[in-house]
Amino acid sequence: MEEVKPAREMWGDKRYHSLDYELKKIYGQKIYKLSLNGGMSCPNRDGTIGRCGCIFCSEGGSGDFASSPLRSITEQIADAKALIAPKLSGRKDCRYIAYFQAYTNTYAPVSYLEKIFTEALLHPEIVLLSIATRPDCLGEEVLTLLAGLNKIKPIWVELGLQTMHPKSAKFIRRGYPLSCFEEAVANLHALGIPVIVHSILGLPGETREEMLQTIDYLAGLPIQGIKLQLLHILKGTDLGDLYESGRIKDTLPLDEYIDIVISCLERLPQNIVIHRITGDGPRSLLLAPLWSKNKKLVLNSIHKQMKIRDTWQGKECKSFILSESKIGKPEIRKRGEGGIP
């Protein structure tokens, strides 16, 4: 078992292995993310699995900040750059991540995926491609495509697990079993493609211990990054309807969320990159929790509390990468093989 080291100076000014720190270490400068829209749908919306999507998902399919899919990828990159230009103080040497965020970004013919992903990768200012998708939309042809593109520039795949618990997965209408997620992680790991997992904190009915069980589970898998996402209740979603009707009343208060995030970080291996420790939903749609509008306050409060507690990522980590037998054989597998239902 590798040594867990105090992190007072390991990751710059933070006590966890942040994405910003990792990108600066690799590229020598800050890298900015550009949200793109490939115009895809989702099997959880078009009737293949369901028609309403996940219970928390907005009409934008989590891509509310992206440009119109009617514009070319090159045009969308220009649009996204213009949006963040005020932050750059006139810098001309910026580099970017092309982030396909809205809906399910491998849910299209492989020929179309190859076209839009290649257009993004060949843009001179793009250093890598991050693709948000579902684990049940990573068939063999898609994996072969991603493996080839990964030889041009780095590819990341983001998977929205949200929770390991079947009861919560059913409530949010995730639409796939845990075994499907494990298969996807195994296949991507075999291809050398980094996996970033989304986990939602504060799902209705989940206890603090259940949230931490999901984190402990992920700590034992060969993933390279994680997004710790606060549950946002948005207008126009089924979750929003439940909240407005009073059937869901409580969301996490700020102090409880801070405590849970810190506990999550303490239990994660130090090699896992933390891509997010909170989130900011569209202000015009946000119903709760309203304290999440002040993202700077949330981040500063987490950082302050970690210093007060003198804690850091990995301090309480009990599990490192599990054996391949935990997640299946490290070759691309199809359903029905190796005991996969």
C-alpha positions as CSV (number, residue, x, y, z in Angstrom):
1,M,0.0,0.0,0.0
2,E,1.4,3.4,-1.0
3,E,2.2,5.9,1.7
4,V,-0.4,8.6,2.3
5,K,1.5,11.9,2.7
6,P,0.3,15.2,4.3
7,A,-0.6,17.6,1.6
8,R,0.2,21.0,3.1
9,E,2.4,21.8,0.1
10,M,1.7,18.9,-2.3
11,W,-0.9,20.6,-4.5
12,G,0.0,24.3,-4.3
13,D,-2.5,26.3,-2.2
14,K,-5.1,23.5,-1.9
15,R,-5.2,20.4,0.3
16,Y,-6.5,18.2,-2.5
17,H,-5.3,17.1,-5.9
18,S,-7.2,19.7,-8.0
19,L,-7.7,19.6,-11.8
20,D,-6.2,23.1,-12.0
21,Y,-3.0,21.9,-10.3
22,E,-2.8,18.8,-12.5
23,L,-3.2,20.7,-15.8
24,K,-0.6,23.3,-14.8
25,K,1.8,20.5,-13.9
26,I,1.3,18.9,-17.3
27,Y,1.0,22.0,-19.6
28,G,2.8,24.7,-17.6
29,Q,-0.2,27.0,-17.6
30,K,-3.9,27.3,-16.7
31,I,-6.1,25.4,-19.2
32,Y,-9.7,26.5,-19.7
33,K,-12.7,24.3,-20.5
34,L,-15.0,25.1,-23.4
35,S,-18.5,23.5,-23.3
36,L,-19.6,22.2,-26.7
37,N,-22.8,20.6,-27.9
38,G,-22.8,17.7,-30.4
39,G,-26.5,17.8,-30.8
40,M,-27.1,14.4,-29.4
41,S,-30.0,13.0,-27.4
42,C,-30.0,10.3,-24.7
43,P,-31.4,6.8,-24.5
44,N,-33.1,7.9,-21.3
45,R,-35.0,10.5,-23.3
46,D,-35.8,9.1,-26.7
47,G,-37.7,6.0,-25.5
48,T,-34.8,3.5,-25.7
49,I,-34.6,3.3,-21.9
50,G,-37.0,6.1,-20.9
51,R,-38.6,9.3,-22.1
52,C,-38.1,11.7,-19.2
53,G,-34.4,11.5,-18.6
54,C,-32.8,11.5,-15.1
55,I,-35.0,13.1,-12.5
56,F,-32.7,16.1,-12.0
57,C,-31.7,16.7,-15.6
58,S,-32.8,20.0,-17.2
59,E,-34.0,20.4,-20.8
60,G,-30.4,21.4,-21.7
61,G,-29.2,17.9,-20.7
62,S,-26.6,19.4,-18.3
63,G,-25.3,21.5,-21.2
64,D,-27.0,24.7,-20.3
65,F,-23.8,26.7,-20.8
66,A,-23.0,25.3,-24.3
67,S,-23.5,27.0,-27.7
68,S,-26.2,25.9,-30.2
69,P,-25.6,22.5,-31.8
70,L,-26.6,24.1,-35.1
71,R,-23.2,25.7,-35.2
72,S,-20.1,23.8,-36.3
73,I,-17.6,22.6,-33.7
74,T,-15.1,25.3,-34.8
75,E,-17.8,28.0,-34.5
76,Q,-18.8,26.7,-31.0
77,I,-15.2,26.8,-29.9
78,A,-15.0,30.4,-31.0
79,D,-18.3,31.1,-29.2
80,A,-17.1,29.5,-25.9
81,K,-13.8,31.3,-26.1
82,A,-15.6,34.6,-26.4
83,L,-17.7,33.8,-23.3
84,I,-14.6,33.4,-21.1
85,A,-12.5,36.1,-22.8
86,P,-13.1,38.6,-20.0
87,K,-11.3,36.3,-17.5
88,L,-8.2,36.1,-19.7
89,S,-7.0,39.7,-19.5
90,G,-6.1,39.8,-23.2
91,R,-3.8,36.7,-23.1
92,K,-3.1,35.2,-26.5
93,D,-1.4,32.0,-25.5
94,C,-4.4,30.2,-23.9
95,R,-5.1,26.5,-24.4
96,Y,-8.4,24.8,-23.9
97,I,-10.2,21.5,-23.2
98,A,-13.0,20.7,-25.7
99,Y,-15.8,19.5,-23.4
100,F,-18.8,17.7,-25.0
101,Q,-21.2,18.1,-22.1
102,A,-24.9,18.1,-23.2
103,Y,-26.8,14.9,-23.0
104,T,-25.0,11.6,-24.0
105,N,-22.0,12.4,-26.2
106,T,-21.4,8.9,-27.6
107,Y,-25.0,8.3,-28.6
108,A,-24.8,8.8,-32.3
109,P,-23.4,7.0,-35.4
110,V,-19.7,6.4,-35.1
111,S,-19.1,8.3,-38.4
112,Y,-20.7,11.4,-36.9
113,L,-18.8,11.0,-33.6
114,E,-15.5,10.7,-35.5
115,K,-16.3,13.9,-37.5
116,I,-17.1,16.2,-34.6
117,F,-14.4,14.8,-32.2
118,T,-11.7,15.0,-34.9
119,E,-12.7,18.6,-35.7
120,A,-12.3,19.5,-32.0
121,L,-9.0,17.6,-31.6
122,L,-7.4,19.2,-34.6
123,H,-8.1,22.7,-33.5
124,P,-4.7,24.2,-32.7
125,E,-5.7,25.6,-29.3
126,I,-7.4,22.4,-28.0
127,V,-5.1,20.2,-25.9
128,L,-7.5,17.5,-25.0
129,L,-11.0,16.2,-25.4
130,S,-13.4,15.4,-22.6
131,I,-16.6,13.5,-23.4
132,A,-19.5,13.1,-21.0
133,T,-21.5,10.0,-21.7
134,R,-23.4,7.0,-20.2
135,P,-21.6,3.7,-19.6
136,D,-24.3,1.9,-21.6
137,C,-23.4,4.0,-24.7
138,L,-19.8,2.7,-25.0
139,G,-20.1,-0.1,-27.5
140,E,-17.1,-1.8,-29.1
141,E,-17.1,0.5,-32.2
142,V,-17.2,3.6,-30.0
143,L,-14.4,2.3,-27.8
144,T,-12.3,1.6,-30.9
145,L,-12.9,5.1,-32.2
146,L,-11.9,6.6,-28.8
147,A,-8.8,4.5,-28.7
148,G,-7.7,5.8,-32.1
149,L,-8.5,9.5,-31.3
150,N,-6.6,9.1,-28.0
151,K,-3.4,8.7,-30.2
152,I,-3.9,12.2,-31.6
153,K,-4.5,14.1,-28.4
154,P,-5.6,12.9,-24.9
155,I,-9.2,11.8,-24.5
156,W,-11.1,11.8,-21.2
157,V,-14.4,10.0,-20.7
158,E,-16.8,11.3,-18.0
159,L,-19.4,8.8,-16.6
160,G,-22.4,9.9,-14.6
161,L,-22.6,7.2,-11.9
162,Q,-24.0,9.6,-9.3
163,T,-24.5,6.8,-6.7
164,M,-23.7,3.1,-6.1
165,H,-27.0,2.5,-4.4
166,P,-29.8,0.7,-6.4
167,K,-32.6,2.5,-4.5
168,S,-31.2,5.9,-5.3
169,A,-30.4,4.9,-8.9
170,K,-34.0,3.8,-9.4
171,F,-35.3,7.1,-7.8
172,I,-33.2,9.3,-10.1
173,R,-34.1,7.0,-13.1
174,R,-30.4,6.4,-14.0
175,G,-31.4,3.5,-16.2
176,Y,-28.4,1.1,-16.0
177,P,-27.1,-1.3,-13.3
178,L,-23.8,-0.9,-11.4
179,S,-22.4,-3.8,-13.5
180,C,-22.7,-1.7,-16.6
181,F,-20.7,1.0,-15.1
182,E,-18.0,-1.4,-14.0
183,E,-17.8,-2.9,-17.5
184,A,-17.3,0.6,-19.0
185,V,-14.6,1.4,-16.4
186,A,-12.8,-1.9,-17.2
187,N,-12.9,-1.3,-20.9
188,L,-11.7,2.3,-20.8
189,H,-9.0,1.3,-18.4
190,A,-7.8,-1.4,-20.7
191,L,-7.5,1.2,-23.5
192,G,-5.6,3.6,-21.4
193,I,-8.4,6.2,-21.5
194,P,-8.8,8.2,-18.3
195,V,-12.2,8.0,-16.6
196,I,-13.8,10.8,-14.6
197,V,-16.8,9.8,-12.5
198,H,-19.6,12.1,-11.4
199,S,-21.0,11.6,-8.0
200,I,-24.0,13.6,-6.6
201,L,-24.0,14.5,-2.9
202,G,-27.4,15.1,-1.3
203,L,-29.7,12.8,-3.3
204,P,-33.1,12.5,-1.6
205,G,-33.1,9.7,1.0
206,E,-29.4,9.1,1.0
207,T,-27.6,9.3,4.3
208,R,-24.2,10.7,4.9
209,E,-22.9,7.1,5.3
210,E,-24.4,6.0,2.0
211,M,-22.8,8.9,0.2
212,L,-19.4,8.0,1.7
213,Q,-20.0,4.3,0.7
214,T,-20.2,5.5,-2.9
215,I,-16.9,7.3,-2.5
216,D,-15.2,4.3,-0.9
217,Y,-16.4,2.2,-3.8
218,L,-15.0,4.6,-6.3
219,A,-11.7,4.8,-4.4
220,G,-11.1,1.1,-5.2
221,L,-11.6,1.4,-9.0
222,P,-9.0,2.4,-11.6
223,I,-10.5,5.8,-12.2
224,Q,-8.4,8.9,-12.7
225,G,-10.8,11.7,-11.7
226,I,-14.0,12.5,-9.8
227,K,-16.5,15.3,-9.8
228,L,-18.2,15.8,-6.4
229,Q,-21.5,17.5,-7.4
230,L,-24.0,19.1,-5.1
231,L,-27.5,18.2,-6.0
232,H,-29.2,21.1,-7.7
233,I,-33.0,21.3,-7.8
234,L,-33.9,23.0,-11.1
235,K,-37.1,24.4,-12.4
236,G,-38.6,22.4,-15.3
237,T,-37.3,19.1,-14.0
238,D,-39.3,16.3,-12.4
239,L,-37.2,16.8,-9.2
240,G,-38.1,20.4,-9.3
241,D,-41.8,19.5,-9.6
242,L,-41.4,17.2,-6.5
243,Y,-39.7,20.1,-4.6
244,E,-42.3,22.7,-5.5
245,S,-45.2,20.4,-4.6
246,G,-43.6,19.8,-1.1
247,R,-42.9,16.1,-1.7
248,I,-39.2,16.8,-1.3
249,K,-38.5,19.3,1.4
250,D,-34.9,19.2,2.5
251,T,-31.6,19.8,0.7
252,L,-28.2,19.8,2.3
253,P,-27.4,22.9,4.3
254,L,-24.0,24.5,3.6
255,D,-22.2,23.4,6.7
256,E,-23.3,19.8,6.2
257,Y,-22.3,19.8,2.6
258,I,-18.8,21.2,3.5
259,D,-18.4,18.4,6.1
260,I,-19.4,15.7,3.6
261,V,-17.1,17.0,0.9
262,I,-14.1,17.1,3.2
263,S,-14.9,13.5,4.3
264,C,-15.1,12.4,0.7
265,L,-11.7,14.0,-0.1
266,E,-10.1,12.4,3.0
267,R,-11.2,8.9,1.7
268,L,-10.0,9.3,-1.9
269,P,-6.6,8.2,-3.0
270,Q,-4.2,11.0,-3.6
271,N,-3.6,10.1,-7.3
272,I,-7.3,10.7,-8.2
273,V,-7.7,14.2,-9.6
274,I,-10.6,16.2,-8.1
275,H,-12.3,17.9,-11.0
276,R,-15.0,19.5,-9.0
277,I,-16.1,19.9,-5.3
278,T,-19.3,21.8,-5.9
279,G,-21.3,23.2,-8.9
280,D,-23.3,26.1,-10.0
281,G,-26.6,25.4,-11.8
282,P,-28.2,28.1,-14.0
283,R,-29.3,30.9,-11.7
284,S,-32.6,31.4,-13.6
285,L,-33.5,27.7,-13.0
286,L,-32.2,27.1,-9.5
287,L,-34.8,26.3,-6.8
288,A,-32.6,24.9,-4.1
289,P,-30.2,25.1,-2.4
290,L,-30.0,28.8,-2.9
291,W,-26.7,29.1,-1.0
292,S,-25.0,27.3,-3.9
293,K,-25.4,30.5,-6.0
294,N,-22.3,31.8,-4.1
295,K,-19.8,29.4,-5.5
296,K,-16.8,31.4,-4.3
297,L,-18.1,31.3,-0.7
298,V,-18.6,27.5,-0.9
299,L,-15.1,26.9,-2.3
300,N,-13.5,29.2,0.2
301,S,-15.4,27.6,3.1
302,I,-14.2,24.1,2.1
303,H,-10.6,25.3,1.8
304,K,-10.8,27.1,5.2
305,Q,-12.3,24.2,7.0
306,M,-9.6,21.8,5.6
307,K,-6.9,24.0,7.1
308,I,-8.7,24.4,10.4
309,R,-9.0,20.6,10.6
310,D,-5.5,20.1,9.3
311,T,-6.7,17.5,6.9
312,W,-6.1,16.6,3.2
313,Q,-7.0,14.3,0.4
314,G,-6.2,10.7,1.2
315,K,-5.8,11.2,5.0
316,E,-8.5,8.5,5.8
317,C,-8.2,6.5,2.6
318,K,-8.6,2.8,3.3
319,S,-8.6,1.3,-0.2
320,F,-6.5,1.8,-3.2
321,I,-6.8,0.3,-6.7
322,L,-8.5,-3.1,-6.4
323,S,-7.5,-6.1,-8.5
324,E,-8.8,-6.5,-12.0
325,S,-11.1,-9.3,-10.8
326,K,-13.2,-6.7,-9.0
327,I,-14.1,-4.9,-12.2
328,G,-13.7,-7.7,-14.8
329,K,-11.1,-8.7,-17.3
330,P,-9.2,-5.9,-18.9
331,E,-10.3,-6.5,-22.4
332,I,-13.2,-5.0,-24.3
333,R,-16.2,-7.2,-23.5
334,K,-19.7,-7.6,-24.7
335,R,-22.8,-8.2,-22.7
336,G,-23.3,-11.9,-22.1
337,E,-19.5,-12.5,-21.8
338,G,-17.7,-13.1,-18.5
339,G,-20.9,-13.1,-16.5
340,I,-22.0,-9.6,-17.6
341,P,-25.9,-9.6,-17.9
